[in-house]
């Protein structure tokens, strides 16, 4: 058998610990979000660089092909 005063105390203790947990998880959240956003930025940056490199290599090979073609046409004239 529990008395109303004891029930109130228990309820307050529960709410207090729940609030403490909530504030701790809130304190942790921004850091983890910050880490994931940093990782995302790094991934995007790497992907961007790879695409730039691929575009450059494609452009270079196209340019080389055009130069070879131009040299062939001038050599036949």
PDB file of N, CA, C and O in Angstrom:
ATOM      1  N   UNK A   1       0.846  -1.193   0.000  1.00  0.00           N
ATOM      2  CA  UNK A   1       0.000   0.000   0.000  1.00  0.00           C
ATOM      3  C   UNK A   1       0.887   1.251   0.000  1.00  0.00           C
ATOM      4  O   UNK A   1       1.760   1.405   0.853  1.00  0.00           O
ATOM      5  N   UNK A   2       0.648   2.133  -0.965  1.00  0.00           N
ATOM      6  CA  UNK A   2       1.442   3.373  -1.006  1.00  0.00           C
ATOM      7  C   UNK A   2       0.571   4.557  -0.657  1.00  0.00           C
ATOM      8  O   UNK A   2      -0.612   4.602  -0.992  1.00  0.00           O
ATOM      9  N   UNK A   3       1.166   5.500   0.009  1.00  0.00           N
ATOM     10  CA  UNK A   3       0.453   6.719   0.388  1.00  0.00           C
ATOM     11  C   UNK A   3       0.559   7.743  -0.739  1.00  0.00           C
ATOM     12  O   UNK A   3       1.534   7.739  -1.490  1.00  0.00           O
ATOM     13  N   UNK A   4      -0.450   8.628  -0.861  1.00  0.00           N
ATOM     14  CA  UNK A   4      -0.430   9.633  -1.933  1.00  0.00           C
ATOM     15  C   UNK A   4       0.847  10.475  -1.952  1.00  0.00           C
ATOM     16  O   UNK A   4       1.335  10.829  -3.025  1.00  0.00           O
ATOM     17  N   UNK A   5       1.386  10.795  -0.792  1.00  0.00           N
ATOM     18  CA  UNK A   5       2.604  11.611  -0.730  1.00  0.00           C
ATOM     19  C   UNK A   5       3.778  10.872  -1.372  1.00  0.00           C
ATOM     20  O   UNK A   5       4.586  11.472  -2.082  1.00  0.00           O
ATOM     21  N   UNK A   6       3.864   9.574  -1.116  1.00  0.00           N
ATOM     22  CA  UNK A   6       4.943   8.775  -1.703  1.00  0.00           C
ATOM     23  C   UNK A   6       4.794   8.683  -3.219  1.00  0.00           C
ATOM     24  O   UNK A   6       5.781   8.749  -3.953  1.00  0.00           O
ATOM     25  N   UNK A   7       3.551   8.531  -3.683  1.00  0.00           N
ATOM     26  CA  UNK A   7       3.298   8.467  -5.126  1.00  0.00           C
ATOM     27  C   UNK A   7       3.735   9.755  -5.804  1.00  0.00           C
ATOM     28  O   UNK A   7       4.355   9.733  -6.867  1.00  0.00           O
ATOM     29  N   UNK A   8       3.405  10.880  -5.174  1.00  0.00           N
ATOM     30  CA  UNK A   8       3.801  12.179  -5.728  1.00  0.00           C
ATOM     31  C   UNK A   8       5.322  12.283  -5.833  1.00  0.00           C
ATOM     32  O   UNK A   8       5.860  12.726  -6.847  1.00  0.00           O
ATOM     33  N   UNK A   9       6.004  11.863  -4.760  1.00  0.00           N
ATOM     34  CA  UNK A   9       7.469  11.904  -4.760  1.00  0.00           C
ATOM     35  C   UNK A   9       8.035  11.066  -5.898  1.00  0.00           C
ATOM     36  O   UNK A   9       8.948  11.490  -6.607  1.00  0.00           O
ATOM     37  N   UNK A  10       7.483   9.881  -6.058  1.00  0.00           N
ATOM     38  CA  UNK A  10       7.951   8.957  -7.100  1.00  0.00           C
ATOM     39  C   UNK A  10       7.742   9.571  -8.484  1.00  0.00           C
ATOM     40  O   UNK A  10       8.610   9.491  -9.353  1.00  0.00           O
ATOM     41  N   UNK A  11       6.574  10.183  -8.668  1.00  0.00           N
ATOM     42  CA  UNK A  11       6.242  10.803  -9.944  1.00  0.00           C
ATOM     43  C   UNK A  11       7.226  11.936 -10.253  1.00  0.00           C
ATOM     44  O   UNK A  11       7.720  12.061 -11.374  1.00  0.00           O
ATOM     45  N   UNK A  12       7.500  12.762  -9.227  1.00  0.00           N
ATOM     46  CA  UNK A  12       8.438  13.870  -9.409  1.00  0.00           C
ATOM     47  C   UNK A  12       9.829  13.354  -9.761  1.00  0.00           C
ATOM     48  O   UNK A  12      10.511  13.907 -10.624  1.00  0.00           O
ATOM     49  N   UNK A  13      10.236  12.290  -9.081  1.00  0.00           N
ATOM     50  CA  UNK A  13      11.553  11.710  -9.348  1.00  0.00           C
ATOM     51  C   UNK A  13      11.636  11.220 -10.798  1.00  0.00           C
ATOM     52  O   UNK A  13      12.640  11.423 -11.481  1.00  0.00           O
ATOM     53  N   UNK A  14      10.563  10.573 -11.246  1.00  0.00           N
ATOM     54  CA  UNK A  14      10.513  10.079 -12.621  1.00  0.00           C
ATOM     55  C   UNK A  14      10.624  11.220 -13.616  1.00  0.00           C
ATOM     56  O   UNK A  14      11.417  11.169 -14.557  1.00  0.00           O
ATOM     57  N   UNK A  15       9.811  12.259 -13.394  1.00  0.00           N
ATOM     58  CA  UNK A  15       9.815  13.399 -14.308  1.00  0.00           C
ATOM     59  C   UNK A  15      11.174  14.083 -14.329  1.00  0.00           C
ATOM     60  O   UNK A  15      11.656  14.513 -15.376  1.00  0.00           O
ATOM     61  N   UNK A  16      11.788  14.176 -13.133  1.00  0.00           N
ATOM     62  CA  UNK A  16      13.094  14.812 -13.032  1.00  0.00           C
ATOM     63  C   UNK A  16      14.129  14.041 -13.849  1.00  0.00           C
ATOM     64  O   UNK A  16      14.893  14.633 -14.611  1.00  0.00           O
ATOM     65  N   UNK A  17      14.148  12.726 -13.688  1.00  0.00           N
ATOM     66  CA  UNK A  17      15.132  11.924 -14.424  1.00  0.00           C
ATOM     67  C   UNK A  17      14.829  11.936 -15.921  1.00  0.00           C
ATOM     68  O   UNK A  17      15.746  11.898 -16.742  1.00  0.00           O
ATOM     69  N   UNK A  18      13.540  11.989 -16.280  1.00  0.00           N
ATOM     70  CA  UNK A  18      13.164  12.048 -17.688  1.00  0.00           C
ATOM     71  C   UNK A  18      13.666  13.353 -18.308  1.00  0.00           C
ATOM     72  O   UNK A  18      14.208  13.362 -19.414  1.00  0.00           O
ATOM     73  N   UNK A  19      13.474  14.468 -17.566  1.00  0.00           N
ATOM     74  CA  UNK A  19      13.959  15.761 -18.051  1.00  0.00           C
ATOM     75  C   UNK A  19      15.472  15.755 -18.204  1.00  0.00           C
ATOM     76  O   UNK A  19      16.017  16.300 -19.164  1.00  0.00           O
ATOM     77  N   UNK A  20      16.142  15.127 -17.235  1.00  0.00           N
ATOM     78  CA  UNK A  20      17.607  15.074 -17.293  1.00  0.00           C
ATOM     79  C   UNK A  20      18.056  14.297 -18.534  1.00  0.00           C
ATOM     80  O   UNK A  20      18.985  14.704 -19.232  1.00  0.00           O
ATOM     81  N   UNK A  21      17.383  13.175 -18.796  1.00  0.00           N
ATOM     82  CA  UNK A  21      17.713  12.373 -19.974  1.00  0.00           C
ATOM     83  C   UNK A  21      17.474  13.161 -21.256  1.00  0.00           C
ATOM     84  O   UNK A  21      18.271  13.125 -22.193  1.00  0.00           O
ATOM     85  N   UNK A  22      16.352  13.870 -21.266  1.00  0.00           N
ATOM     86  CA  UNK A  22      16.000  14.658 -22.439  1.00  0.00           C
ATOM     87  C   UNK A  22      17.068  15.716 -22.718  1.00  0.00           C
ATOM     88  O   UNK A  22      17.492  15.901 -23.858  1.00  0.00           O
ATOM     89  N   UNK A  23      17.497  16.413 -21.648  1.00  0.00           N
ATOM     90  CA  UNK A  23      18.496  17.468 -21.827  1.00  0.00           C
ATOM     91  C   UNK A  23      19.840  16.885 -22.255  1.00  0.00           C
ATOM     92  O   UNK A  23      20.573  17.506 -23.024  1.00  0.00           O
ATOM     93  N   UNK A  24      20.162  15.689 -21.756  1.00  0.00           N
ATOM     94  CA  UNK A  24      21.415  15.050 -22.172  1.00  0.00           C
ATOM     95  C   UNK A  24      21.364  14.671 -23.646  1.00  0.00           C
ATOM     96  O   UNK A  24      22.330  14.882 -24.378  1.00  0.00           O
ATOM     97  N   UNK A  25      20.245  14.114 -24.080  1.00  0.00           N
ATOM     98  CA  UNK A  25      20.139  13.719 -25.484  1.00  0.00           C
ATOM     99  C   UNK A  25      20.142  14.950 -26.388  1.00  0.00           C
ATOM    100  O   UNK A  25      20.683  14.909 -27.493  1.00  0.00           O
ATOM    101  N   UNK A  26      19.541  16.041 -25.922  1.00  0.00           N
ATOM    102  CA  UNK A  26      19.573  17.278 -26.694  1.00  0.00           C
ATOM    103  C   UNK A  26      20.987  17.824 -26.799  1.00  0.00           C
ATOM    104  O   UNK A  26      21.370  18.387 -27.825  1.00  0.00           O
ATOM    105  N   UNK A  27      21.760  17.656 -25.735  1.00  0.00           N
ATOM    106  CA  UNK A  27      23.140  18.133 -25.746  1.00  0.00           C
ATOM    107  C   UNK A  27      23.986  17.306 -26.712  1.00  0.00           C
ATOM    108  O   UNK A  27      24.918  17.819 -27.330  1.00  0.00           O
ATOM    109  N   UNK A  28      23.652  16.026 -26.833  1.00  0.00           N
ATOM    110  CA  UNK A  28      24.418  15.154 -27.724  1.00  0.00           C
ATOM    111  C   UNK A  28      24.036  15.339 -29.185  1.00  0.00           C
ATOM    112  O   UNK A  28      24.873  15.179 -30.074  1.00  0.00           O
ATOM    113  N   UNK A  29      22.781  15.674 -29.434  1.00  0.00           N
ATOM    114  CA  UNK A  29      22.281  15.738 -30.799  1.00  0.00           C
ATOM    115  C   UNK A  29      23.063  16.656 -31.737  1.00  0.00           C
ATOM    116  O   UNK A  29      23.482  16.209 -32.804  1.00  0.00           O
ATOM    117  N   UNK A  30      23.274  17.931 -31.374  1.00  0.00           N
ATOM    118  CA  UNK A  30      23.954  18.819 -32.318  1.00  0.00           C
ATOM    119  C   UNK A  30      25.346  18.325 -32.718  1.00  0.00           C
ATOM    120  O   UNK A  30      25.761  18.501 -33.863  1.00  0.00           O
ATOM    121  N   UNK A  31      26.066  17.709 -31.781  1.00  0.00           N
ATOM    122  CA  UNK A  31      27.398  17.209 -32.095  1.00  0.00           C
ATOM    123  C   UNK A  31      27.332  16.102 -33.139  1.00  0.00           C
ATOM    124  O   UNK A  31      28.091  16.110 -34.107  1.00  0.00           O
ATOM    125  N   UNK A  32      26.426  15.154 -32.942  1.00  0.00           N
ATOM    126  CA  UNK A  32      26.315  14.052 -33.895  1.00  0.00           C
ATOM    127  C   UNK A  32      25.849  14.584 -35.246  1.00  0.00           C
ATOM    128  O   UNK A  32      26.306  14.118 -36.289  1.00  0.00           O
ATOM    129  N   UNK A  33      24.950  15.549 -35.231  1.00  0.00           N
ATOM    130  CA  UNK A  33      24.480  16.155 -36.480  1.00  0.00           C
ATOM    131  C   UNK A  33      25.638  16.855 -37.173  1.00  0.00           C
ATOM    132  O   UNK A  33      25.785  16.778 -38.392  1.00  0.00           O
ATOM    133  N   UNK A  34      26.458  17.539 -36.383  1.00  0.00           N
ATOM    134  CA  UNK A  34      27.612  18.243 -36.918  1.00  0.00           C
ATOM    135  C   UNK A  34      28.574  17.267 -37.579  1.00  0.00           C
ATOM    136  O   UNK A  34      29.100  17.542 -38.658  1.00  0.00           O
ATOM    137  N   UNK A  35      28.805  16.126 -36.933  1.00  0.00           N
ATOM    138  CA  UNK A  35      29.705  15.118 -37.485  1.00  0.00           C
ATOM    139  C   UNK A  35      29.176  14.573 -38.800  1.00  0.00           C
ATOM    140  O   UNK A  35      29.930  14.427 -39.762  1.00  0.00           O
ATOM    141  N   UNK A  36      27.876  14.268 -38.850  1.00  0.00           N
ATOM    142  CA  UNK A  36      27.313  13.711 -40.080  1.00  0.00           C
ATOM    143  C   UNK A  36      27.359  14.736 -41.196  1.00  0.00           C
ATOM    144  O   UNK A  36      27.613  14.382 -42.348  1.00  0.00           O
ATOM    145  N   UNK A  37      27.117  16.005 -40.875  1.00  0.00           N
ATOM    146  CA  UNK A  37      27.153  17.016 -41.923  1.00  0.00           C
ATOM    147  C   UNK A  37      28.579  17.205 -42.431  1.00  0.00           C
ATOM    148  O   UNK A  37      28.790  17.435 -43.622  1.00  0.00           O
ATOM    149  N   UNK A  38      29.571  17.107 -41.519  1.00  0.00           N
ATOM    150  CA  UNK A  38      30.973  17.197 -41.952  1.00  0.00           C
ATOM    151  C   UNK A  38      31.309  16.048 -42.881  1.00  0.00           C
ATOM    152  O   UNK A  38      31.949  16.245 -43.914  1.00  0.00           O
ATOM    153  N   UNK A  39      30.877  14.843 -42.516  1.00  0.00           N
ATOM    154  CA  UNK A  39      31.139  13.664 -43.351  1.00  0.00           C
ATOM    155  C   UNK A  39      30.478  13.823 -44.709  1.00  0.00           C
ATOM    156  O   UNK A  39      31.062  13.474 -45.735  1.00  0.00           O
ATOM    157  N   UNK A  40      29.262  14.350 -44.717  1.00  0.00           N
ATOM    158  CA  UNK A  40      28.539  14.566 -45.971  1.00  0.00           C
ATOM    159  C   UNK A  40      29.271  15.571 -46.838  1.00  0.00           C
ATOM    160  O   UNK A  40      29.408  15.374 -48.045  1.00  0.00           O
ATOM    161  N   UNK A  41      29.744  16.652 -46.226  1.00  0.00           N
ATOM    162  CA  UNK A  41      30.478  17.677 -46.976  1.00  0.00           C
ATOM    163  C   UNK A  41      31.730  17.075 -47.598  1.00  0.00           C
ATOM    164  O   UNK A  41      32.048  17.345 -48.756  1.00  0.00           O
ATOM    165  N   UNK A  42      32.440  16.258 -46.824  1.00  0.00           N
ATOM    166  CA  UNK A  42      33.665  15.628 -47.330  1.00  0.00           C
ATOM    167  C   UNK A  42      33.345  14.689 -48.494  1.00  0.00           C
ATOM    168  O   UNK A  42      34.048  14.679 -49.504  1.00  0.00           O
ATOM    169  N   UNK A  43      32.264  13.893 -48.341  1.00  0.00           N
ATOM    170  CA  UNK A  43      31.864  12.973 -49.412  1.00  0.00           C
ATOM    171  C   UNK A  43      31.516  13.747 -50.680  1.00  0.00           C
ATOM    172  O   UNK A  43      31.951  13.393 -51.775  1.00  0.00           O
ATOM    173  N   UNK A  44      30.725  14.806 -50.518  1.00  0.00           N
ATOM    174  CA  UNK A  44      30.302  15.609 -51.674  1.00  0.00           C
ATOM    175  C   UNK A  44      31.518  16.244 -52.333  1.00  0.00           C
ATOM    176  O   UNK A  44      31.619  16.276 -53.560  1.00  0.00           O
ATOM    177  N   UNK A  45      32.435  16.747 -51.521  1.00  0.00           N
ATOM    178  CA  UNK A  45      33.655  17.380 -52.037  1.00  0.00           C
ATOM    179  C   UNK A  45      34.478  16.377 -52.845  1.00  0.00           C
ATOM    180  O   UNK A  45      34.956  16.697 -53.933  1.00  0.00           O
ATOM    181  N   UNK A  46      34.645  15.161 -52.309  1.00  0.00           N
ATOM    182  CA  UNK A  46      35.408  14.124 -53.016  1.00  0.00           C
ATOM    183  C   UNK A  46      34.722  13.752 -54.327  1.00  0.00           C
ATOM    184  O   UNK A  46      35.371  13.632 -55.366  1.00  0.00           O
ATOM    185  N   UNK A  47      33.416  13.571 -54.269  1.00  0.00           N
ATOM    186  CA  UNK A  47      32.651  13.226 -55.466  1.00  0.00           C
ATOM    187  C   UNK A  47      32.774  14.327 -56.509  1.00  0.00           C
ATOM    188  O   UNK A  47      32.936  14.056 -57.699  1.00  0.00           O
ATOM    189  N   UNK A  48      32.695  15.565 -56.053  1.00  0.00           N
ATOM    190  CA  UNK A  48      32.825  16.728 -56.932  1.00  0.00           C
ATOM    191  C   UNK A  48      34.188  16.712 -57.623  1.00  0.00           C
ATOM    192  O   UNK A  48      34.282  16.932 -58.831  1.00  0.00           O
ATOM    193  N   UNK A  49      35.245  16.451 -56.846  1.00  0.00           N
ATOM    194  CA  UNK A  49      36.596  16.409 -57.415  1.00  0.00           C
ATOM    195  C   UNK A  49      36.753  15.279 -58.421  1.00  0.00           C
ATOM    196  O   UNK A  49      37.395  15.449 -59.457  1.00  0.00           O
ATOM    197  N   UNK A  50      36.166  14.123 -58.115  1.00  0.00           N
ATOM    198  CA  UNK A  50      36.237  12.982 -59.038  1.00  0.00           C
ATOM    199  C   UNK A  50      35.535  13.326 -60.348  1.00  0.00           C
ATOM    200  O   UNK A  50      36.041  13.025 -61.428  1.00  0.00           O
ATOM    201  N   UNK A  51      34.369  13.959 -60.246  1.00  0.00           N
ATOM    202  CA  UNK A  51      33.633  14.344 -61.455  1.00  0.00           C
ATOM    203  C   UNK A  51      34.406  15.377 -62.261  1.00  0.00           C
ATOM    204  O   UNK A  51      34.446  15.312 -63.489  1.00  0.00           O
ATOM    205  N   UNK A  52      35.025  16.340 -61.560  1.00  0.00           N
ATOM    206  CA  UNK A  52      35.837  17.338 -62.255  1.00  0.00           C
ATOM    207  C   UNK A  52      36.997  16.672 -62.987  1.00  0.00           C
ATOM    208  O   UNK A  52      37.294  17.008 -64.134  1.00  0.00           O
ATOM    209  N   UNK A  53      37.647  15.730 -62.317  1.00  0.00           N
ATOM    210  CA  UNK A  53      38.768  15.009 -62.919  1.00  0.00           C
ATOM    211  C   UNK A  53      38.302  14.230 -64.143  1.00  0.00           C
ATOM    212  O   UNK A  53      38.967  14.230 -65.178  1.00  0.00           O
ATOM    213  N   UNK A  54      37.151  13.564 -64.018  1.00  0.00           N
ATOM    214  CA  UNK A  54      36.604  12.792 -65.137  1.00  0.00           C
ATOM    215  C   UNK A  54      36.291  13.713 -66.314  1.00  0.00           C
ATOM    216  O   UNK A  54      36.590  13.385 -67.462  1.00  0.00           O
ATOM    217  N   UNK A  55      35.688  14.864 -66.024  1.00  0.00           N
ATOM    218  CA  UNK A  55      35.381  15.829 -67.084  1.00  0.00           C
ATOM    219  C   UNK A  55      36.654  16.326 -67.750  1.00  0.00           C
ATOM    220  O   UNK A  55      36.715  16.451 -68.973  1.00  0.00           O
ATOM    221  N   UNK A  56      37.668  16.609 -66.941  1.00  0.00           N
ATOM    222  CA  UNK A  56      38.943  17.095 -67.468  1.00  0.00           C
ATOM    223  C   UNK A  56      39.589  16.053 -68.379  1.00  0.00           C
ATOM    224  O   UNK A  56      40.064  16.372 -69.469  1.00  0.00           O
ATOM    225  N   UNK A  57      39.598  14.793 -67.909  1.00  0.00           N
ATOM    226  CA  UNK A  57      40.211  13.727 -68.707  1.00  0.00           C
ATOM    227  C   UNK A  57      39.450  13.516 -70.013  1.00  0.00           C
ATOM    228  O   UNK A  57      40.048  13.300 -71.067  1.00  0.00           O
ATOM    229  N   UNK A  58      38.129  13.581 -69.928  1.00  0.00           N
ATOM    230  CA  UNK A  58      37.306  13.426 -71.133  1.00  0.00           C
ATOM    231  C   UNK A  58      37.580  14.568 -72.107  1.00  0.00           C
ATOM    232  O   UNK A  58      37.721  14.356 -73.312  1.00  0.00           O
ATOM    233  N   UNK A  59      37.653  15.783 -71.563  1.00  0.00           N
ATOM    234  CA  UNK A  59      37.936  16.960 -72.383  1.00  0.00           C
ATOM    235  C   UNK A  59      39.312  16.835 -73.028  1.00  0.00           C
ATOM    236  O   UNK A  59      39.484  17.136 -74.209  1.00  0.00           O
ATOM    237  N   UNK A  60      40.297  16.382 -72.233  1.00  0.00           N
ATOM    238  CA  UNK A  60      41.663  16.246 -72.729  1.00  0.00           C
ATOM    239  C   UNK A  60      41.726  15.221 -73.852  1.00  0.00           C
ATOM    240  O   UNK A  60      42.377  15.444 -74.873  1.00  0.00           O
ATOM    241  N   UNK A  61      41.038  14.082 -73.655  1.00  0.00           N
ATOM    242  CA  UNK A  61      41.063  13.043 -74.690  1.00  0.00           C
ATOM    243  C   UNK A  61      40.342  13.529 -75.944  1.00  0.00           C
ATOM    244  O   UNK A  61      40.764  13.228 -77.061  1.00  0.00           O
ATOM    245  N   UNK A  62      39.258  14.278 -75.762  1.00  0.00           N
ATOM    246  CA  UNK A  62      38.536  14.843 -76.906  1.00  0.00           C
ATOM    247  C   UNK A  62      39.427  15.834 -77.637  1.00  0.00           C
ATOM    248  O   UNK A  62      39.484  15.847 -78.866  1.00  0.00           O
ATOM    249  N   UNK A  63      40.118  16.659 -76.870  1.00  0.00           N
ATOM    250  CA  UNK A  63      41.024  17.652 -77.443  1.00  0.00           C
ATOM    251  C   UNK A  63      42.151  16.960 -78.200  1.00  0.00           C
ATOM    252  O   UNK A  63      42.512  17.375 -79.302  1.00  0.00           O
ATOM    253  N   UNK A  64      42.704  15.906 -77.607  1.00  0.00           N
ATOM    254  CA  UNK A  64      43.777  15.144 -78.258  1.00  0.00           C
ATOM    255  C   UNK A  64      43.260  14.532 -79.556  1.00  0.00           C
ATOM    256  O   UNK A  64      43.943  14.546 -80.580  1.00  0.00           O
ATOM    257  N   UNK A  65      42.033  13.993 -79.496  1.00  0.00           N
ATOM    258  CA  UNK A  65      41.425  13.411 -80.693  1.00  0.00           C
ATOM    259  C   UNK A  65      41.228  14.447 -81.778  1.00  0.00           C
ATOM    260  O   UNK A  65      41.492  14.175 -82.950  1.00  0.00           O
ATOM    261  N   UNK A  66      40.771  15.625 -81.407  1.00  0.00           N
ATOM    262  CA  UNK A  66      40.564  16.701 -82.379  1.00  0.00           C
ATOM    263  C   UNK A  66      41.888  17.164 -82.972  1.00  0.00           C
ATOM    264  O   UNK A  66      41.981  17.422 -84.172  1.00  0.00           O
ATOM    265  N   UNK A  67      42.914  17.267 -82.126  1.00  0.00           N
ATOM    266  CA  UNK A  67      44.231  17.693 -82.602  1.00  0.00           C
ATOM    267  C   UNK A  67      44.789  16.665 -83.590  1.00  0.00           C
ATOM    268  O   UNK A  67      45.364  17.024 -84.618  1.00  0.00           O
ATOM    269  N   UNK A  68      44.609  15.386 -83.261  1.00  0.00           N
ATOM    270  CA  UNK A  68      45.079  14.317 -84.148  1.00  0.00           C
ATOM    271  C   UNK A  68      44.340  14.390 -85.474  1.00  0.00           C
ATOM    272  O   UNK A  68      44.936  14.250 -86.542  1.00  0.00           O
ATOM    273  N   UNK A  69      43.034  14.611 -85.389  1.00  0.00           N
ATOM    274  CA  UNK A  69      42.209  14.727 -86.590  1.00  0.00           C
ATOM    275  C   UNK A  69      42.655  15.928 -87.419  1.00  0.00           C
ATOM    276  O   UNK A  69      42.765  15.841 -88.642  1.00  0.00           O
ATOM    277  N   UNK A  70      42.911  17.051 -86.742  1.00  0.00           N
ATOM    278  CA  UNK A  70      43.357  18.266 -87.429  1.00  0.00           C
ATOM    279  C   UNK A  70      44.717  18.035 -88.080  1.00  0.00           C
ATOM    280  O   UNK A  70      44.949  18.485 -89.202  1.00  0.00           O
ATOM    281  N   UNK A  71      45.604  17.349 -87.400  1.00  0.00           N
ATOM    282  CA  UNK A  71      46.928  17.065 -87.956  1.00  0.00           C
ATOM    283  C   UNK A  71      46.826  16.161 -89.178  1.00  0.00           C
ATOM    284  O   UNK A  71      47.567  16.336 -90.146  1.00  0.00           O
ATOM    285  N   UNK A  72      45.912  15.196 -89.136  1.00  0.00           N
ATOM    286  CA  UNK A  72      45.722  14.286 -90.262  1.00  0.00           C
ATOM    287  C   UNK A  72      45.207  15.044 -91.480  1.00  0.00           C
ATOM    288  O   UNK A  72      45.676  14.839 -92.599  1.00  0.00           O
ATOM    289  N   UNK A  73      44.230  15.925 -91.242  1.00  0.00           N
ATOM    290  CA  UNK A  73      43.641  16.651 -92.373  1.00  0.00           C
ATOM    291  C   UNK A  73      44.650  17.620 -92.972  1.00  0.00           C
ATOM    292  O   UNK A  73      44.676  17.807 -94.188  1.00  0.00           O
ATOM    293  N   UNK A  74      45.486  18.244 -92.136  1.00  0.00           N
ATOM    294  CA  UNK A  74      46.491  19.175 -92.673  1.00  0.00           C
ATOM    295  C   UNK A  74      47.612  18.399 -93.355  1.00  0.00           C
ATOM    296  O   UNK A  74      48.224  18.907 -94.294  1.00  0.00           O
ATOM    297  N   UNK A  75      47.890  17.188 -92.905  1.00  0.00           N
ATOM    298  CA  UNK A  75      48.951  16.378 -93.502  1.00  0.00           C
ATOM    299  C   UNK A  75      48.535  15.862 -94.872  1.00  0.00           C
ATOM    300  O   UNK A  75      49.382  15.695 -95.749  1.00  0.00           O
ATOM    301  N   UNK A  76      47.240  15.607 -95.070  1.00  0.00           N
ATOM    302  CA  UNK A  76      46.770  15.084 -96.359  1.00  0.00           C
ATOM    303  C   UNK A  76      46.680  16.181 -97.402  1.00  0.00           C
ATOM    304  O   UNK A  76      46.715  15.889 -98.597  1.00  0.00           O
ATOM    305  N   UNK A  77      46.566  17.437 -96.988  1.00  0.00           N
ATOM    306  CA  UNK A  77      46.447  18.536 -97.953  1.00  0.00           C
ATOM    307  C   UNK A  77      47.749  18.795 -98.663  1.00  0.00           C
ATOM    308  O   UNK A  77      47.825  19.687 -99.509  1.00  0.00           O
TER     309      UNK A  77
END
